[in-house]
Amino acid sequence: MAMIGRITIFILCLGAGLAILRYTLQWVNTIGKNAWAEEHMGGGGTYTLWKLIAILLIIFGFMVMIGSVDLHPKGPEIGTESGNVPTQSE
């Protein structure tokens, strides 16, 4: 993926992550509480879950930008060992 694409994905992930961090209260009021998070993470678990998701989203965007995560892996190329196309022998 081109560098401009990786930077764009990072900016989008950063913006979404920061928005979730900033507006967690409004987000939870709109969507509702998560029963699993409340049970397993204690009181306020839904807010903690959304903040963790936001932080992971920002980290994921950063990893895409620096090239640690490739969203478009290349398949085998023709002519390489794993990408040879069988030919008809005469």
Phi, psi and omega in degrees: 000142181291155183300322181296324177293319179293321178293320178298315178297320178297315181297319178295315179294320179296314180297316179295317180297316179293324178294318178296317178298317184287321187248034181300316182300313180293323180298312180292322178297327180282314186273322183108169183277154179261117184297320181297315181295320179295323181285316187267339182250004179083188179298135183078017183297328179296318179295319178296317179300314181294324178292322176295317178300317180296316180294318178295325177296318178295317179297318178299315178299320178295319180295324176295317183296319182276354175094008178288331178241125180253116182280344179232075180294144180278139175277179179295140180267151180294133179099352176268169184303316183272352183243018181296137176261126181297139178248156179278129177264147183265000000 
